[in-house]
Structures are given as structure tokens and as C-alpha cells.
Amino acid sequence: IRYTLNDSDEIVAVNDDWDAFATANGAPHLAAGQVLGRSLWEFVTDDTTRLLYRDVLARVRRDRAIRFTFR
């Protein structure tokens, strides 16, 4: 599952598998049409996770590639 953020951390694109993944995980309300244009931070509520993601985004924006896998 992939998503693209703009400079304001808004979700501006998702890949073709997004909707199927959302539905399979009991979250059809998070289909592409419901998340596009919204801030990533609306979906990351835990403070520690927000800190981690902000650090990752800062590194990526400094032209440092980062890749990690979720289960």
C-alpha cells in the first residue's frame, strides 16, 4: 500500500490496492475518496507514532530514502 503526501502532509495519491486493503481491514470508510486531500495527521493519533513519522518525513525530505515494512 502506498500513498503520496504533498509539502503540507496532505494525502494526494494512493495506489490501486488502497481501497481493497481498506475494505479487507474493516475500514471501507477510509477508501481513497475519503482520504485524498486530508492531512496525514488526522489518521495518526498516537504521540509517539506522530513523532516517528515526523522524523521519517523530515529525513525523506532531505533526500534520504527510507523504506520499512508493516505487518
Order of alpha helices (4+ residues) and beta strands (2+ residues): beta-beta-alpha-alpha-alpha
